[in-house]
Amino acid sequence: MTPDSVTQPPGKVPFTTRQWLIIALLCGAQFMLALDFSILSVALPVLGEDLGFELSDLQWVVTAFALPSGGLLLLFGRAADLYGRRNWFVAGMVLFAIASLAGGLATTPGFLLAARAAQGVAAAMLTPAAMSLLTTSFSEGSQRDRALGINGALLSLGFLSGVVLGGVITDLTSWRVTLFISVPVGIVAAIAAPILIKESRNEETPRLDLLGAVTVTGGLLSVIFGITSAERNGWSSTTTLASLAAGLLLLAAFFAIESRVTAPLVDLKVLRRRTVSWGNTTGLITFAMMTGMVFLLTLYMQQVRGMSPLDAGFTFASLGVAAVLGGAFAARIIGAIGVHRALVYGLLLQAASTAALYFLDTTSGMPLLLIATATGGFGHLLAVVGYMITATSGLPDNEQGLATGLAYTGQQLGVTVGTPVLATVAAAGMDSAGGTGASAVLEGVQGGLLIAAGALLLAGLIAIAFLRPGRTAAAEATDAPATDRQVPVEAH
């Protein structure tokens, strides 16, 4: 069974009041996590001066969050499946509130980095638990599609709002307030979850695959560390290459272990599903190129057009509004044309919009920037909702934590990979242009935007080639659980 061939109820089924409260709770948690991931970005110079950070070490404020939040997702997604998704969500929310409070009270760089790492651990607990609770709280079809659309919109809005709000809050109050605002939200969510949501776990709880957990967690942490260090040390540095090599070796060992153990952390049958493997590939690319594009355009606005960080943040408002609209209308669009077409069209629209930004110049182009980023944001959210439905559909409830953990691991890798890869391309372009002046920076940005557009076009072609409903259904018919083998009904 594939996302485009699931049985859909006739007509639109409205949410109940309880379901709206569940959406507010779970999607609000995703919004908060995305907000906290990016909210300190604009405040980094002020924060660094306040706590005594070396300029070259400021990136660790973001990296300390990204490392555990990406590296622990698979482990914690499976743990939520086994030991209770609601309990795992509540524990993660409590930890996130405590870590946010500690970060806001930090007086030294080490204390803040430890708090940010704890936030990352909590995010890795919350993300797969929240998403699996969301997918198991709504039946597969129009209701789940709409819930995922709302979640996707808030996820993107949280990331983009963090860039804007970080500057506003820091200017008006203090960078510490950007961390304190998560504390009351976390407390309210931890109290509300047991009231609104029933506990959800696998009926049979096998032993956790500890060896698999160690190798996949170590592998992902090493890969993410290698990628993030490349932006500072270069792709040819010993640290970068050693981290990437160690990560790949550990991941290879993980797959070897999973093929032999009786109760694997990741069922390789799930990974062999085209919807999971190729769907998550498209998700990784769309997130990587969106975050990388935001970096390139920030570079363009501040170093080519001379805008302040706060003005640059507000310029992304069109992207944020369009992303919200994309999430709001995604379910309706999917109902009209199907999940597969929505995913393909979203990726191609994001690719075309990114390519259009190549025509920015040193003295004009702001209308083009606003229109192209808005169009790309709409396409991005359409692709995000399409890939999330693709990667989590057709699976039994007891595999939803694993499926969402895989989906968000791909997303986190994308968020991590995009900036250093496109930053390297931009740096090479600036070097070839012979300087760091406005024209040289513009040439580097243009080169990065073309690479991003090409990667998104590739993602669209992958979706066309490997995720077509008929082909996917035929390839996976023998692997589908008996309860999933239904007569296909096109989702219109």
KESEPA-880922 format. One record per residue (C-alpha): residue number from 1; z, y, x; residue in three letters. Coordinates in nm, 3 decimals. Example, Ala and Ser with C-alpha at 12.3 -4.5 7.8 and 13.67 -1.06 7.14 Angstrom:
{1 {0.780 -0.450 1.230} "ALA"}
{2 {0.714 -0.106 1.367} "SER"}
This chain:
{1 {0.000 0.000 0.000} "MET"}
{2 {-0.086 0.348 0.125} "THR"}
{3 {0.020 0.695 0.022} "PRO"}
{4 {-0.311 0.755 -0.156} "ASP"}
{5 {-0.288 0.432 -0.348} "SER"}
{6 {0.064 0.429 -0.481} "VAL"}
{7 {0.140 0.399 -0.849} "THR"}
{8 {0.196 0.749 -0.983} "GLN"}
{9 {0.357 0.832 -1.317} "PRO"}
{10 {0.127 1.017 -1.556} "PRO"}
{11 {0.203 1.386 -1.546} "GLY"}
{12 {0.470 1.585 -1.366} "LYS"}
{13 {0.826 1.452 -1.398} "VAL"}
{14 {1.076 1.742 -1.382} "PRO"}
{15 {1.382 1.731 -1.159} "PHE"}
{16 {1.721 1.698 -1.320} "THR"}
{17 {1.997 1.947 -1.234} "THR"}
{18 {2.159 1.685 -1.011} "ARG"}
{19 {1.830 1.626 -0.829} "GLN"}
{20 {1.788 1.999 -0.771} "TRP"}
{21 {2.138 2.010 -0.621} "LEU"}
{22 {2.052 1.714 -0.396} "ILE"}
{23 {1.737 1.894 -0.281} "ILE"}
{24 {1.936 2.211 -0.214} "ALA"}
{25 {2.189 2.014 -0.010} "LEU"}
{26 {1.955 1.796 0.196} "LEU"}
{27 {1.669 2.043 0.241} "CYS"}
{28 {1.921 2.318 0.310} "GLY"}
{29 {2.060 2.107 0.592} "ALA"}
{30 {1.711 2.074 0.743} "GLN"}
{31 {1.665 2.452 0.710} "PHE"}
{32 {1.994 2.511 0.894} "MET"}
{33 {1.899 2.276 1.178} "LEU"}
{34 {1.558 2.437 1.224} "ALA"}
{35 {1.719 2.782 1.211} "LEU"}
{36 {1.974 2.693 1.478} "ASP"}
{37 {1.706 2.543 1.701} "PHE"}
{38 {1.526 2.878 1.732} "SER"}
{39 {1.778 3.149 1.637} "ILE"}
{40 {1.907 3.206 1.990} "LEU"}
{41 {1.556 3.242 2.140} "SER"}
{42 {1.532 3.620 2.093} "VAL"}
{43 {1.900 3.668 2.182} "ALA"}
{44 {1.878 3.486 2.517} "LEU"}
{45 {1.865 3.796 2.743} "PRO"}
{46 {2.171 3.951 2.573} "VAL"}
{47 {2.353 3.617 2.567} "LEU"}
{48 {2.278 3.557 2.934} "GLY"}
{49 {2.412 3.895 3.038} "GLU"}
{50 {2.726 3.847 2.827} "ASP"}
{51 {2.816 3.502 2.965} "LEU"}
{52 {2.678 3.539 3.317} "GLY"}
{53 {2.378 3.305 3.300} "PHE"}
{54 {2.127 3.311 3.581} "GLU"}
{55 {1.788 3.416 3.440} "LEU"}
{56 {1.628 3.087 3.545} "SER"}
{57 {1.898 2.889 3.361} "ASP"}
{58 {1.859 3.052 3.019} "LEU"}
{59 {1.609 2.786 2.906} "GLN"}
{60 {1.896 2.536 2.902} "TRP"}
{61 {2.042 2.705 2.595} "VAL"}
{62 {1.743 2.567 2.403} "VAL"}
{63 {1.695 2.251 2.611} "THR"}
{64 {2.060 2.142 2.573} "ALA"}
{65 {1.998 2.130 2.197} "PHE"}
{66 {1.653 1.968 2.219} "ALA"}
{67 {1.745 1.681 2.452} "LEU"}
{68 {1.997 1.493 2.235} "PRO"}
{69 {1.839 1.598 1.904} "SER"}
{70 {1.515 1.426 2.008} "GLY"}
{71 {1.646 1.147 2.227} "GLY"}
{72 {1.905 1.009 1.982} "LEU"}
{73 {1.700 1.021 1.660} "LEU"}
{74 {1.587 0.657 1.658} "LEU"}
{75 {1.931 0.523 1.741} "LEU"}
{76 {2.105 0.734 1.479} "PHE"}
{77 {1.835 0.671 1.220} "GLY"}
{78 {1.897 0.298 1.249} "ARG"}
{79 {2.274 0.349 1.255} "ALA"}
{80 {2.248 0.543 0.929} "ALA"}
{81 {2.054 0.253 0.776} "ASP"}
{82 {2.319 0.005 0.884} "LEU"}
{83 {2.647 0.190 0.837} "TYR"}
{84 {2.581 0.428 0.547} "GLY"}
{85 {2.346 0.723 0.530} "ARG"}
{86 {2.581 0.947 0.334} "ARG"}
{87 {2.875 0.882 0.566} "ASN"}
{88 {2.651 0.947 0.866} "TRP"}
{89 {2.528 1.272 0.710} "PHE"}
{90 {2.883 1.394 0.643} "VAL"}
{91 {2.998 1.305 0.996} "ALA"}
{92 {2.698 1.486 1.145} "GLY"}
{93 {2.760 1.794 0.930} "MET"}
{94 {3.126 1.813 1.035} "VAL"}
{95 {3.030 1.778 1.403} "LEU"}
{96 {2.762 2.046 1.364} "PHE"}
{97 {3.011 2.292 1.210} "ALA"}
{98 {3.266 2.230 1.487} "ILE"}
{99 {3.002 2.261 1.761} "ALA"}
{100 {2.868 2.585 1.609} "SER"}
{101 {3.218 2.733 1.600} "LEU"}
{102 {3.277 2.629 1.962} "ALA"}
{103 {2.945 2.780 2.069} "GLY"}
{104 {3.026 3.110 1.901} "GLY"}
{105 {3.359 3.122 2.083} "LEU"}
{106 {3.213 3.024 2.423} "ALA"}
{107 {3.319 3.236 2.721} "THR"}
{108 {3.131 3.054 3.001} "THR"}
{109 {2.777 2.911 3.039} "PRO"}
{110 {2.908 2.555 3.069} "GLY"}
{111 {3.111 2.583 2.748} "PHE"}
{112 {2.811 2.714 2.553} "LEU"}
{113 {2.579 2.444 2.689} "LEU"}
{114 {2.830 2.173 2.594} "ALA"}
{115 {2.850 2.318 2.241} "ALA"}
{116 {2.470 2.330 2.214} "ARG"}
{117 {2.449 1.967 2.330} "ALA"}
{118 {2.702 1.872 2.061} "ALA"}
{119 {2.487 2.057 1.808} "GLN"}
{120 {2.192 1.849 1.925} "GLY"}
{121 {2.387 1.525 1.881} "VAL"}
{122 {2.485 1.635 1.529} "ALA"}
{123 {2.123 1.725 1.452} "ALA"}
{124 {2.015 1.376 1.559} "ALA"}
{125 {2.272 1.232 1.318} "MET"}
{126 {2.179 1.463 1.031} "LEU"}
{127 {1.800 1.459 1.041} "THR"}
{128 {1.721 1.090 0.974} "PRO"}
{129 {2.020 1.054 0.741} "ALA"}
{130 {1.917 1.357 0.533} "ALA"}
{131 {1.552 1.252 0.516} "MET"}
{132 {1.626 0.890 0.426} "SER"}
{133 {1.870 1.010 0.157} "LEU"}
{134 {1.597 1.238 0.027} "LEU"}
{135 {1.333 0.965 0.014} "THR"}
{136 {1.571 0.711 -0.142} "THR"}
{137 {1.699 0.964 -0.399} "SER"}
{138 {1.349 1.017 -0.543} "PHE"}
{139 {1.104 0.751 -0.655} "SER"}
{140 {0.782 0.725 -0.457} "GLU"}
{141 {0.518 0.938 -0.625} "GLY"}
{142 {0.505 1.293 -0.757} "SER"}
{143 {0.881 1.357 -0.746} "GLN"}
{144 {0.918 1.248 -0.384} "ARG"}
{145 {0.605 1.441 -0.287} "ASP"}
{146 {0.746 1.760 -0.439} "ARG"}
{147 {1.083 1.706 -0.269} "ALA"}
{148 {0.912 1.655 0.067} "LEU"}
{149 {0.704 1.967 0.006} "GLY"}
{150 {1.016 2.174 -0.052} "ILE"}
{151 {1.174 2.022 0.257} "ASN"}
{152 {0.868 2.096 0.470} "GLY"}
{153 {0.859 2.456 0.354} "ALA"}
{154 {1.228 2.511 0.434} "LEU"}
{155 {1.191 2.334 0.769} "LEU"}
{156 {0.913 2.567 0.880} "SER"}
{157 {1.084 2.870 0.726} "LEU"}
{158 {1.404 2.784 0.914} "GLY"}
{159 {1.224 2.764 1.248} "PHE"}
{160 {1.035 3.090 1.193} "LEU"}
{161 {1.330 3.270 1.031} "SER"}
{162 {1.538 3.190 1.337} "GLY"}
{163 {1.300 3.391 1.556} "VAL"}
{164 {1.330 3.696 1.327} "VAL"}
{165 {1.697 3.668 1.228} "LEU"}
{166 {1.808 3.609 1.586} "GLY"}
{167 {1.683 3.954 1.683} "GLY"}
{168 {1.814 4.128 1.370} "VAL"}
{169 {2.162 3.972 1.385} "ILE"}
{170 {2.194 4.030 1.760} "THR"}
{171 {2.091 4.396 1.723} "ASP"}
{172 {2.325 4.463 1.431} "LEU"}
{173 {2.626 4.250 1.529} "THR"}
{174 {2.644 3.992 1.811} "SER"}
{175 {2.462 3.681 1.925} "TRP"}
{176 {2.782 3.489 1.844} "ARG"}
{177 {2.727 3.550 1.471} "VAL"}
{178 {2.402 3.350 1.491} "THR"}
{179 {2.619 3.043 1.561} "LEU"}
{180 {2.909 3.128 1.330} "PHE"}
{181 {2.688 3.137 1.018} "ILE"}
{182 {2.643 2.759 1.036} "SER"}
{183 {3.016 2.691 1.008} "VAL"}
{184 {3.071 2.767 0.635} "PRO"}
{185 {2.736 2.605 0.549} "VAL"}
{186 {2.840 2.286 0.728} "GLY"}
{187 {3.180 2.276 0.557} "ILE"}
{188 {3.030 2.323 0.208} "VAL"}
{189 {2.763 2.058 0.272} "ALA"}
{190 {3.018 1.806 0.401} "ALA"}
{191 {3.225 1.851 0.085} "ILE"}
{192 {2.927 1.846 -0.153} "ALA"}
{193 {2.753 1.534 -0.016} "ALA"}
{194 {3.007 1.274 -0.142} "PRO"}
{195 {3.009 1.443 -0.484} "ILE"}
{196 {2.632 1.458 -0.533} "LEU"}
{197 {2.492 1.158 -0.347} "ILE"}
{198 {2.564 0.788 -0.376} "LYS"}
{199 {2.617 0.593 -0.057} "GLU"}
{200 {2.303 0.420 0.069} "SER"}
{201 {2.291 0.145 0.329} "ARG"}
{202 {2.129 -0.190 0.398} "ASN"}
{203 {2.289 -0.475 0.208} "GLU"}
{204 {2.303 -0.687 0.521} "GLU"}
{205 {2.429 -0.524 0.838} "THR"}
{206 {2.322 -0.709 1.155} "PRO"}
{207 {2.461 -0.626 1.495} "ARG"}
{208 {2.322 -0.307 1.641} "LEU"}
{209 {2.067 -0.377 1.914} "ASP"}
{210 {2.263 -0.214 2.197} "LEU"}
{211 {2.016 -0.296 2.478} "LEU"}
{212 {1.730 -0.160 2.271} "GLY"}
{213 {1.937 0.147 2.185} "ALA"}
{214 {2.015 0.217 2.552} "VAL"}
{215 {1.654 0.180 2.669} "THR"}
{216 {1.490 0.383 2.390} "VAL"}
{217 {1.753 0.658 2.406} "THR"}
{218 {1.733 0.677 2.785} "GLY"}
{219 {1.354 0.667 2.773} "GLY"}
{220 {1.323 0.945 2.518} "LEU"}
{221 {1.582 1.161 2.695} "LEU"}
{222 {1.398 1.117 3.026} "SER"}
{223 {1.059 1.200 2.875} "VAL"}
{224 {1.191 1.507 2.694} "ILE"}
{225 {1.377 1.623 3.006} "PHE"}
{226 {1.062 1.576 3.216} "GLY"}
{227 {0.849 1.774 2.972} "ILE"}
{228 {1.097 2.060 2.936} "THR"}
{229 {1.154 2.080 3.313} "SER"}
{230 {0.778 2.107 3.370} "ALA"}
{231 {0.780 2.458 3.227} "GLU"}
{232 {1.021 2.566 3.500} "ARG"}
{233 {0.940 2.336 3.793} "ASN"}
{234 {0.572 2.255 3.732} "GLY"}
{235 {0.404 1.931 3.631} "TRP"}
{236 {0.367 1.813 3.991} "SER"}
{237 {0.733 1.860 4.088} "SER"}
{238 {0.942 1.561 4.192} "THR"}
{239 {1.192 1.620 3.910} "THR"}
{240 {0.921 1.627 3.643} "THR"}
{241 {0.730 1.324 3.769} "LEU"}
{242 {1.043 1.116 3.832} "ALA"}
{243 {1.180 1.192 3.485} "SER"}
{244 {0.852 1.108 3.313} "LEU"}
{245 {0.809 0.787 3.515} "ALA"}
{246 {1.165 0.674 3.441} "ALA"}
{247 {1.116 0.752 3.074} "GLY"}
{248 {0.794 0.554 3.048} "LEU"}
{249 {0.949 0.256 3.228} "LEU"}
{250 {1.250 0.257 2.995} "LEU"}
{251 {1.025 0.281 2.688} "LEU"}
{252 {0.814 -0.008 2.815} "ALA"}
{253 {1.134 -0.210 2.860} "ALA"}
{254 {1.238 -0.113 2.508} "PHE"}
{255 {0.920 -0.253 2.353} "PHE"}
{256 {0.959 -0.574 2.554} "ALA"}
{257 {1.318 -0.610 2.432} "ILE"}
{258 {1.229 -0.539 2.068} "GLU"}
{259 {0.970 -0.816 2.066} "SER"}
{260 {1.237 -1.074 2.158} "ARG"}
{261 {1.565 -0.985 1.985} "VAL"}
{262 {1.650 -1.125 1.642} "THR"}
{263 {1.777 -0.794 1.497} "ALA"}
{264 {1.571 -0.522 1.669} "PRO"}
{265 {1.654 -0.154 1.658} "LEU"}
{266 {1.289 -0.092 1.565} "VAL"}
{267 {1.094 -0.356 1.379} "ASP"}
{268 {0.762 -0.362 1.563} "LEU"}
{269 {0.592 -0.462 1.237} "LYS"}
{270 {0.676 -0.114 1.110} "VAL"}
{271 {0.524 0.045 1.420} "LEU"}
{272 {0.207 -0.163 1.374} "ARG"}
{273 {0.146 -0.004 1.035} "ARG"}
{274 {-0.136 0.245 1.065} "ARG"}
{275 {0.048 0.487 0.836} "THR"}
{276 {0.346 0.490 1.073} "VAL"}
{277 {0.173 0.491 1.413} "SER"}
{278 {-0.126 0.715 1.342} "TRP"}
{279 {0.055 0.923 1.081} "GLY"}
{280 {0.325 1.014 1.332} "ASN"}
{281 {0.059 1.088 1.594} "THR"}
{282 {-0.090 1.354 1.368} "THR"}
{283 {0.259 1.489 1.300} "GLY"}
{284 {0.337 1.518 1.670} "LEU"}
{285 {0.014 1.710 1.732} "ILE"}
{286 {0.051 1.954 1.442} "THR"}
{287 {0.408 2.043 1.543} "PHE"}
{288 {0.323 2.067 1.914} "ALA"}
{289 {0.030 2.299 1.859} "MET"}
{290 {0.217 2.517 1.607} "MET"}
{291 {0.516 2.577 1.837} "THR"}
{292 {0.284 2.621 2.134} "GLY"}
{293 {0.073 2.872 1.938} "MET"}
{294 {0.387 3.072 1.849} "VAL"}
{295 {0.469 3.089 2.221} "PHE"}
{296 {0.118 3.202 2.314} "LEU"}
{297 {0.111 3.469 2.044} "LEU"}
{298 {0.456 3.593 2.150} "THR"}
{299 {0.312 3.628 2.501} "LEU"}
{300 {0.010 3.812 2.360} "TYR"}
{301 {0.211 4.053 2.146} "MET"}
{302 {0.467 4.144 2.413} "GLN"}
{303 {0.264 4.136 2.736} "GLN"}
{304 {-0.081 4.232 2.608} "VAL"}
{305 {0.000 4.460 2.313} "ARG"}
{306 {0.339 4.590 2.440} "GLY"}
{307 {0.539 4.500 2.126} "MET"}
{308 {0.917 4.458 2.133} "SER"}
{309 {1.066 4.109 2.074} "PRO"}
{310 {1.196 4.221 1.734} "LEU"}
{311 {0.856 4.360 1.628} "ASP"}
{312 {0.688 4.043 1.749} "ALA"}
{313 {0.931 3.836 1.545} "GLY"}
{314 {0.857 4.036 1.230} "PHE"}
{315 {0.483 3.996 1.290} "THR"}
{316 {0.530 3.623 1.235} "PHE"}
{317 {0.648 3.696 0.880} "ALA"}
{318 {0.297 3.629 0.746} "SER"}
{319 {0.307 3.287 0.911} "LEU"}
{320 {0.645 3.213 0.756} "GLY"}
{321 {0.545 3.326 0.406} "VAL"}
{322 {0.223 3.124 0.418} "ALA"}
{323 {0.414 2.820 0.542} "ALA"}
{324 {0.652 2.846 0.248} "VAL"}
{325 {0.357 2.871 0.008} "LEU"}
{326 {0.200 2.570 0.177} "GLY"}
{327 {0.515 2.366 0.121} "GLY"}
{328 {0.550 2.490 -0.238} "ALA"}
{329 {0.193 2.402 -0.335} "PHE"}
{330 {0.157 2.089 -0.120} "ALA"}
{331 {0.265 1.844 -0.390} "ALA"}
{332 {0.026 2.001 -0.642} "ARG"}
{333 {-0.261 1.988 -0.393} "ILE"}
{334 {-0.176 1.628 -0.304} "ILE"}
{335 {-0.170 1.537 -0.671} "GLY"}
{336 {-0.520 1.680 -0.707} "ALA"}
{337 {-0.693 1.547 -0.395} "ILE"}
{338 {-0.466 1.273 -0.259} "GLY"}
{339 {-0.241 1.253 0.047} "VAL"}
{340 {-0.515 1.158 0.292} "HIS"}
{341 {-0.745 1.448 0.210} "ARG"}
{342 {-0.450 1.690 0.212} "ALA"}
{343 {-0.351 1.573 0.561} "LEU"}
{344 {-0.707 1.601 0.693} "VAL"}
{345 {-0.774 1.940 0.533} "TYR"}
{346 {-0.440 2.075 0.657} "GLY"}
{347 {-0.509 1.972 1.016} "LEU"}
{348 {-0.864 2.109 1.011} "LEU"}
{349 {-0.751 2.437 0.853} "LEU"}
{350 {-0.486 2.477 1.123} "GLN"}
{351 {-0.748 2.395 1.389} "ALA"}
{352 {-0.997 2.651 1.256} "ALA"}
{353 {-0.731 2.922 1.228} "SER"}
{354 {-0.608 2.858 1.582} "THR"}
{355 {-0.965 2.874 1.714} "ALA"}
{356 {-1.019 3.208 1.534} "ALA"}
{357 {-0.731 3.359 1.733} "LEU"}
{358 {-0.946 3.322 2.046} "TYR"}
{359 {-1.117 3.648 1.940} "PHE"}
{360 {-0.803 3.860 1.984} "LEU"}
{361 {-0.843 4.134 2.244} "ASP"}
{362 {-0.633 4.389 2.430} "THR"}
{363 {-0.674 4.683 2.190} "THR"}
{364 {-0.737 4.541 1.842} "SER"}
{365 {-0.712 4.227 1.638} "GLY"}
{366 {-0.383 4.259 1.449} "MET"}
{367 {-0.549 4.198 1.109} "PRO"}
{368 {-0.711 3.886 1.256} "LEU"}
{369 {-0.373 3.774 1.393} "LEU"}
{370 {-0.198 3.817 1.058} "LEU"}
{371 {-0.472 3.645 0.856} "ILE"}
{372 {-0.528 3.359 1.101} "ALA"}
{373 {-0.158 3.282 1.148} "THR"}
{374 {-0.106 3.288 0.770} "ALA"}
{375 {-0.400 3.053 0.714} "THR"}
{376 {-0.281 2.828 0.996} "GLY"}
{377 {0.073 2.825 0.858} "GLY"}
{378 {-0.052 2.713 0.518} "PHE"}
{379 {-0.262 2.438 0.675} "GLY"}
{380 {0.026 2.334 0.899} "HIS"}
{381 {0.264 2.284 0.607} "LEU"}
{382 {0.001 2.095 0.411} "LEU"}
{383 {-0.043 1.867 0.713} "ALA"}
{384 {0.334 1.831 0.763} "VAL"}
{385 {0.396 1.721 0.404} "VAL"}
{386 {0.092 1.493 0.419} "GLY"}
{387 {0.207 1.323 0.737} "TYR"}
{388 {0.568 1.286 0.618} "MET"}
{389 {0.450 1.115 0.299} "ILE"}
{390 {0.207 0.902 0.498} "THR"}
{391 {0.467 0.795 0.755} "ALA"}
{392 {0.740 0.706 0.501} "THR"}
{393 {0.544 0.560 0.208} "SER"}
{394 {0.499 0.193 0.129} "GLY"}
{395 {0.824 0.094 0.301} "LEU"}
{396 {1.134 -0.060 0.138} "PRO"}
{397 {1.450 0.151 0.116} "ASP"}
{398 {1.619 -0.045 0.395} "ASN"}
{399 {1.354 0.080 0.640} "GLU"}
{400 {1.354 0.444 0.529} "GLN"}
{401 {1.606 0.553 0.795} "GLY"}
{402 {1.389 0.395 1.064} "LEU"}
{403 {1.071 0.548 0.920} "ALA"}
{404 {1.219 0.897 0.896} "THR"}
{405 {1.376 0.861 1.241} "GLY"}
{406 {1.032 0.777 1.382} "LEU"}
{407 {0.875 1.068 1.195} "ALA"}
{408 {1.130 1.317 1.323} "TYR"}
{409 {1.120 1.175 1.674} "THR"}
{410 {0.748 1.253 1.673} "GLY"}
{411 {0.823 1.598 1.533} "GLN"}
{412 {1.088 1.669 1.797} "GLN"}
{413 {0.859 1.549 2.075} "LEU"}
{414 {0.590 1.777 1.935} "GLY"}
{415 {0.823 2.078 1.928} "VAL"}
{416 {0.923 1.996 2.287} "THR"}
{417 {0.576 1.922 2.425} "VAL"}
{418 {0.382 2.210 2.273} "GLY"}
{419 {0.524 2.505 2.465} "THR"}
{420 {0.526 2.363 2.822} "PRO"}
{421 {0.177 2.213 2.786} "VAL"}
{422 {0.015 2.528 2.649} "LEU"}
{423 {0.224 2.744 2.886} "ALA"}
{424 {0.074 2.549 3.177} "THR"}
{425 {-0.277 2.606 3.041} "VAL"}
{426 {-0.205 2.978 2.996} "ALA"}
{427 {-0.063 3.007 3.347} "ALA"}
{428 {-0.373 2.842 3.494} "ALA"}
{429 {-0.592 3.086 3.303} "GLY"}
{430 {-0.391 3.383 3.429} "MET"}
{431 {-0.415 3.256 3.787} "ASP"}
{432 {-0.791 3.219 3.760} "SER"}
{433 {-0.811 3.573 3.621} "ALA"}
{434 {-0.628 3.693 3.932} "GLY"}
{435 {-0.314 3.856 3.804} "GLY"}
{436 {-0.054 3.918 3.535} "THR"}
{437 {-0.209 4.229 3.378} "GLY"}
{438 {-0.297 4.251 3.011} "ALA"}
{439 {-0.651 4.118 3.054} "SER"}
{440 {-0.533 3.824 3.267} "ALA"}
{441 {-0.260 3.732 3.018} "VAL"}
{442 {-0.515 3.754 2.736} "LEU"}
{443 {-0.747 3.514 2.919} "GLU"}
{444 {-0.463 3.267 2.967} "GLY"}
{445 {-0.363 3.291 2.601} "VAL"}
{446 {-0.722 3.239 2.489} "GLN"}
{447 {-0.751 2.925 2.702} "GLY"}
{448 {-0.432 2.784 2.552} "GLY"}
{449 {-0.549 2.860 2.198} "LEU"}
{450 {-0.875 2.672 2.256} "LEU"}
{451 {-0.685 2.367 2.383} "ILE"}
{452 {-0.458 2.384 2.078} "ALA"}
{453 {-0.755 2.406 1.842} "ALA"}
{454 {-0.919 2.109 2.014} "GLY"}
{455 {-0.602 1.900 1.987} "ALA"}
{456 {-0.574 1.978 1.615} "LEU"}
{457 {-0.939 1.887 1.561} "LEU"}
{458 {-0.868 1.556 1.736} "LEU"}
{459 {-0.572 1.498 1.503} "ALA"}
{460 {-0.797 1.558 1.203} "GLY"}
{461 {-1.050 1.307 1.336} "LEU"}
{462 {-0.770 1.054 1.392} "ILE"}
{463 {-0.664 1.095 1.029} "ALA"}
{464 {-1.025 1.050 0.912} "ILE"}
{465 {-1.084 0.743 1.130} "ALA"}
{466 {-0.755 0.555 1.102} "PHE"}
{467 {-0.577 0.673 0.787} "LEU"}
{468 {-0.846 0.636 0.522} "ARG"}
{469 {-0.675 0.476 0.218} "PRO"}
{470 {-0.909 0.176 0.182} "GLY"}
{471 {-0.913 0.094 0.552} "ARG"}
{472 {-0.538 0.134 0.591} "THR"}
{473 {-0.462 -0.079 0.287} "ALA"}
{474 {-0.687 -0.360 0.407} "ALA"}
{475 {-0.543 -0.352 0.759} "ALA"}
{476 {-0.182 -0.369 0.638} "GLU"}
{477 {-0.208 -0.591 0.331} "ALA"}
{478 {-0.070 -0.893 0.514} "THR"}
{479 {0.223 -0.696 0.657} "ASP"}
{480 {0.335 -0.527 0.335} "ALA"}
{481 {0.654 -0.652 0.168} "PRO"}
{482 {0.596 -0.846 -0.151} "ALA"}
{483 {0.750 -0.569 -0.359} "THR"}
{484 {0.495 -0.322 -0.220} "ASP"}
{485 {0.184 -0.518 -0.309} "ARG"}
{486 {0.060 -0.332 -0.612} "GLN"}
{487 {-0.275 -0.267 -0.770} "VAL"}
{488 {-0.391 0.057 -0.605} "PRO"}
{489 {-0.411 0.359 -0.832} "VAL"}
{490 {-0.565 0.674 -0.685} "GLU"}
{491 {-0.316 0.963 -0.692} "ALA"}
{492 {-0.487 1.233 -0.895} "HIS"}
